[in-house]
Amino acid sequence: MKGKSEGRYYAKAVTMGELHTLDLAQIISASNSVTVSDVQGVLAALMQVMEQYLGDGQNIILDGFGRFKLSLESESVSNPDDFKVAEHVKAIHCNFIPEGKLPKVGSKQVKTFCSGVKVVAAPINDVREE
């Protein structure tokens, strides 16, 4: 397939694995005086509360972490009276926006989870289409 990027190279983030809730609970527990089950309980309660309040139309802001909000994907209609939720709303999305900080005046905003990320070159994937 030929396109704009034909013969061009660009950076791409590579996933090196994943951590699940239990993994995070164990890591947090190891560095604090709380048990793994305490952390899991708090995270489970947080998810329940977030689901309830997002569903009620509230944005959720976890200070120092980021913001969660819902958005809709829908078809448009020319007349508002013709709009039917069940027919025209196609998807509900939960959007996360990480908190950011301006390190100094005039500089770019640094997102919470992007600070201190190590960027290294990976081997080039030399796959060519025939």
Residue pairs with C-beta under 8 A, 6 or more apart in sequence:
1 129
9 124
11 119
14 122
19 27
21 40
21 43
22 36
22 40
24 39
24 43
25 36
25 37
25 39
25 40
25 43
26 36
28 34
28 39
29 35
29 36
29 38
29 39
50 60
50 68
53 60
54 60
54 68
54 69
54 70
54 94
55 70
57 70
59 67
59 68
59 69
60 67
60 68
60 69
61 67
61 68
62 68
63 99
64 99
64 112
65 98
65 99
65 112
66 96
66 97
66 98
66 99
66 112
66 113
67 96
67 97
67 99
68 94
68 95
68 96
69 94
69 95
69 97
70 92
70 93
70 94
70 95
71 92
71 93
71 95
72 89
72 91
72 92
72 93
73 89
73 90
73 91
73 92
73 93
74 88
74 89
74 90
75 87
75 88
75 90
76 88
77 83
77 88
98 111
98 112
98 113
98 114
99 111
99 112
100 109
100 110
100 111
100 112
101 109
101 110
101 112
101 115
102 108
102 109
102 110
103 110
